Amino acid sequence: MTDGAGVRWERRGSIALVTLDRPERMNALSRALVARFGEIGDEVQADTDVRLVIVTGAGDKAFCAGADLKERAGMSEDEVRALLLAYETELGWLETSAVPTLAAVNGAALGGGLELALLCDFRIAAPHAVLGLPETSLGVIPGAGGTQRLPKLLGEARAKELILRAVRLTAPEALILGLVNQVLPKSENFLHEVMAWAEPILNGAPLAIRAALGAIRGAATRELREGLALERQAYEHCLQSEDRLEALAAFNEKRKPVYRGR
């Protein structure tokens, strides 16, 4: 499915592939792109056959270079404020999606581009990717959640260092810090390699993947005992599922299970 807003999505098997498609602007986040991204979120989440969402950028130079500064230069202060709110409302579905989300960082992920990737459950980088939040060097601060999500991921001290110094990290440096999950070897088809990395997720029992994802996310906002109760509740959904019985039968019959998501 495509349109003229600079972002498109398509189904590839059980994967929803969302592509920022403004390579001439380094896939920067325009107002039209952000609005359409929110609509895509509704469409993807309505598709019950989707088991993984992958977000990437068109071309091989940029995942997303952040805000469209050319557009931003002509915006009023109130328009900028509205756009910051739109980042939360229109991009935030990546963080709450019932299925896992993955940023395939195929090039530069800077400013809002990195913040977009931080919304995802996984970040997989190409070897030439560069990642950073350079906003303080441009007279502002990260405005799409970077000051909140980066400390939770890397710790407060490291987040201060990266944001206040406007550091740009190479993909290997980002891997060492834990900013990305994996840096894949150089390949002519990066996206194919990303999908291969994600194959175990697609092969897992859909209900179990969703239940585990929800329990893990819930740990971020709960005390341990409350989180353990959430875990038991999530386990209960799996316990009563046909997929669990299929897994036991497949184990006894020495075959690969066939999960149906129920």
C-alpha positions as CSV (number, residue, x, y, z in Angstrom):
1,M,0.0,0.0,0.0
2,T,1.5,3.3,-1.1
3,D,0.7,7.0,-1.1
4,G,2.3,10.3,-1.5
5,A,3.0,11.1,2.1
6,G,6.5,9.7,2.1
7,V,5.8,6.5,3.9
8,R,4.3,3.2,2.7
9,W,3.6,-0.3,4.1
10,E,3.2,-3.7,2.7
11,R,2.7,-7.3,3.9
12,R,5.5,-9.7,3.5
13,G,4.2,-13.0,4.7
14,S,3.3,-12.3,8.4
15,I,5.5,-9.2,8.5
16,A,4.2,-5.6,8.1
17,L,7.0,-3.7,6.4
18,V,6.7,0.0,7.0
19,T,9.1,2.1,4.8
20,L,9.9,5.7,5.2
21,D,10.1,6.7,1.5
22,R,11.7,10.1,1.2
23,P,15.3,9.2,0.2
24,E,15.9,12.6,-1.4
25,R,15.3,14.1,2.1
26,M,17.1,11.3,4.0
27,N,13.7,10.0,5.0
28,A,13.1,13.0,7.2
29,L,9.9,13.3,9.3
30,S,7.6,15.7,7.6
31,R,4.2,16.6,9.0
32,A,2.5,14.6,6.2
33,L,4.7,11.6,6.9
34,V,4.0,11.6,10.6
35,A,0.2,11.9,10.0
36,R,0.2,9.0,7.5
37,F,2.4,6.9,9.9
38,G,-0.4,7.1,12.4
39,E,-2.9,6.0,9.9
40,I,-0.7,3.1,8.9
41,G,-0.5,2.1,12.6
42,D,-4.3,1.7,12.6
43,E,-4.2,-0.4,9.4
44,V,-1.4,-2.6,10.6
45,Q,-3.0,-3.3,14.0
46,A,-6.3,-4.2,12.3
47,D,-4.5,-6.9,10.3
48,T,-4.8,-10.0,12.6
49,D,-2.3,-11.9,10.5
50,V,0.6,-9.6,11.2
51,R,3.1,-11.1,13.6
52,L,6.0,-8.6,13.4
53,V,6.3,-5.0,12.3
54,I,9.6,-3.8,10.7
55,V,10.3,-0.1,10.1
56,T,13.0,0.9,7.7
57,G,14.1,3.7,5.3
58,A,14.2,3.8,1.6
59,G,17.7,3.6,0.0
60,D,20.9,2.7,1.9
61,K,22.0,6.1,3.2
62,A,19.4,6.9,5.9
63,F,16.9,5.1,8.2
64,C,15.7,8.6,9.1
65,A,17.7,11.8,9.5
66,G,15.1,13.2,12.0
67,A,12.9,16.2,11.5
68,D,12.6,17.8,8.1
69,L,14.5,21.0,9.0
70,K,13.6,22.6,5.7
71,E,10.0,22.3,6.5
72,R,10.6,23.2,10.2
73,A,12.2,26.5,9.2
74,G,8.8,27.7,7.8
75,M,6.8,26.6,10.8
76,S,5.4,28.8,13.6
77,E,6.1,27.9,17.3
78,D,2.6,26.6,17.7
79,E,3.0,24.4,14.6
80,V,6.2,23.0,16.1
81,R,4.4,22.3,19.3
82,A,1.6,20.5,17.4
83,L,4.2,18.4,15.6
84,L,5.8,17.4,18.8
85,L,2.5,16.2,20.1
86,A,1.9,14.3,16.8
87,Y,5.2,12.5,17.3
88,E,3.6,10.9,20.4
89,T,0.1,10.3,19.0
90,E,1.0,9.1,15.5
91,L,4.3,7.2,16.1
92,G,3.6,5.9,19.6
93,W,1.7,2.8,18.3
94,L,5.1,1.2,17.7
95,E,5.6,1.1,21.5
96,T,2.2,-0.4,22.3
97,S,1.7,-2.7,19.4
98,A,0.5,-6.2,20.4
99,V,3.1,-7.7,18.2
100,P,6.9,-7.0,18.3
101,T,8.3,-4.0,16.4
102,L,11.7,-3.8,14.9
103,A,13.7,-0.9,13.5
104,A,15.9,-2.0,10.6
105,V,18.4,0.8,10.7
106,N,19.8,0.8,7.2
107,G,21.8,4.1,7.5
108,A,21.8,7.3,9.5
109,A,19.3,7.4,12.4
110,L,19.6,10.8,13.9
111,G,17.4,13.0,16.1
112,G,13.8,12.0,15.5
113,G,15.0,9.1,13.5
114,L,16.8,7.5,16.5
115,E,13.8,8.4,18.6
116,L,11.6,6.5,16.1
117,A,13.9,3.5,16.4
118,L,13.7,3.8,20.2
119,L,10.0,3.2,20.1
120,C,10.6,-0.3,18.7
121,D,11.3,-3.4,20.6
122,F,14.4,-4.2,18.6
123,R,16.9,-2.2,16.7
124,I,19.1,-4.0,14.0
125,A,21.7,-1.9,12.3
126,A,23.6,-2.1,9.1
127,P,27.4,-1.8,9.5
128,H,27.5,1.7,8.1
129,A,24.7,3.1,10.3
130,V,25.3,6.2,12.4
131,L,23.1,6.9,15.4
132,G,22.7,9.9,17.6
133,L,20.7,12.7,19.2
134,P,22.3,15.9,18.0
135,E,19.6,18.3,19.0
136,T,21.5,20.2,21.6
137,S,24.0,21.2,18.9
138,L,21.0,22.7,17.0
139,G,19.6,24.8,19.8
140,V,16.8,22.4,21.0
141,I,16.5,19.0,22.8
142,P,15.2,15.7,21.6
143,G,11.4,16.2,21.3
144,A,10.1,12.8,20.4
145,G,10.9,10.9,23.6
146,G,14.6,10.7,23.4
147,T,15.2,12.2,26.9
148,Q,12.9,9.7,28.4
149,R,13.5,6.4,26.5
150,L,17.3,6.6,26.2
151,P,17.9,6.8,30.0
152,K,15.6,3.8,30.5
153,L,17.6,1.8,27.8
154,L,21.2,2.8,28.6
155,G,21.0,4.4,32.1
156,E,21.0,8.1,33.1
157,A,24.7,8.7,33.0
158,R,25.2,7.3,29.4
159,A,22.1,9.1,28.2
160,K,23.4,12.4,29.5
161,E,26.6,11.9,27.8
162,L,25.1,11.1,24.4
163,I,22.5,13.8,24.5
164,L,24.5,16.7,26.1
165,R,27.6,16.0,23.9
166,A,25.4,15.4,20.8
167,V,27.4,12.2,20.2
168,R,27.1,10.3,16.9
169,L,27.8,6.6,17.3
170,T,28.9,4.1,14.7
171,A,26.9,0.9,14.5
172,P,29.6,-1.1,16.4
173,E,29.8,1.6,19.1
174,A,26.0,1.5,19.4
175,L,26.1,-2.3,19.8
176,I,28.7,-2.1,22.6
177,L,26.4,0.3,24.5
178,G,23.3,-1.8,24.0
179,L,21.6,0.8,21.8
180,V,21.1,-1.7,19.1
181,N,20.5,-5.5,19.4
182,Q,22.7,-6.5,16.5
183,V,24.9,-5.2,13.8
184,L,24.6,-7.4,10.7
185,P,27.5,-8.1,8.3
186,K,27.6,-6.1,5.1
187,S,25.1,-7.5,2.7
188,E,23.6,-6.6,-0.7
189,N,20.1,-7.3,0.9
190,F,20.1,-5.9,4.4
191,L,16.4,-6.3,4.8
192,H,16.6,-10.0,3.9
193,E,19.2,-10.4,6.6
194,V,17.0,-8.6,9.1
195,M,14.1,-10.9,8.4
196,A,16.4,-13.9,8.8
197,W,17.4,-12.5,12.3
198,A,13.7,-12.2,13.2
199,E,12.7,-15.7,12.0
200,P,12.7,-17.2,15.5
201,I,10.1,-14.6,16.5
202,L,7.9,-15.5,13.5
203,N,8.4,-19.2,14.3
204,G,7.3,-18.8,17.9
205,A,3.7,-19.4,19.1
206,P,1.9,-16.1,18.4
207,L,0.0,-16.0,21.6
208,A,3.1,-16.7,23.6
209,I,5.1,-14.0,21.8
210,R,2.3,-11.5,22.5
211,A,2.0,-12.6,26.2
212,A,5.7,-12.5,26.8
213,L,6.0,-9.1,25.1
214,G,3.2,-7.6,27.3
215,A,4.7,-9.0,30.4
216,I,8.2,-7.6,29.6
217,R,6.9,-4.2,28.8
218,G,4.8,-4.2,32.0
219,A,7.9,-4.7,34.1
220,A,9.1,-1.2,33.2
221,T,6.2,0.4,35.2
222,R,5.6,-2.1,38.0
223,E,7.2,-3.2,41.2
224,L,8.5,-6.8,41.2
225,R,5.5,-8.4,43.0
226,E,3.0,-6.6,40.8
227,G,5.1,-7.6,37.7
228,L,5.1,-11.3,38.8
229,A,1.3,-11.1,39.1
230,L,1.2,-9.8,35.5
231,E,3.5,-12.6,34.4
232,R,1.2,-15.2,35.9
233,Q,-1.8,-13.6,34.2
234,A,0.0,-13.6,30.9
235,Y,1.0,-17.2,31.4
236,E,-2.6,-18.2,32.0
237,H,-3.5,-17.1,28.5
238,C,-0.9,-19.4,27.1
239,L,-1.9,-22.3,29.5
240,Q,-5.4,-22.3,28.0
241,S,-4.3,-22.1,24.4
242,E,-4.4,-24.7,21.6
243,D,-0.9,-23.7,20.7
244,R,0.4,-25.0,24.0
245,L,-1.2,-28.4,23.4
246,E,0.2,-28.4,19.9
247,A,3.7,-27.7,21.3
248,L,3.5,-30.7,23.6
249,A,2.2,-33.0,20.9
250,A,4.9,-31.9,18.5
251,F,7.6,-32.5,21.1
252,N,6.3,-36.0,21.7
253,E,6.0,-36.7,18.0
254,K,9.4,-35.2,17.2
255,R,8.1,-32.8,14.7
256,K,7.9,-29.0,14.2
257,P,4.9,-27.5,15.8
258,V,2.2,-25.8,13.7
259,Y,0.9,-22.8,15.6
260,R,-2.4,-21.2,14.8
261,G,-2.5,-18.4,17.3
262,R,-5.3,-19.7,19.4
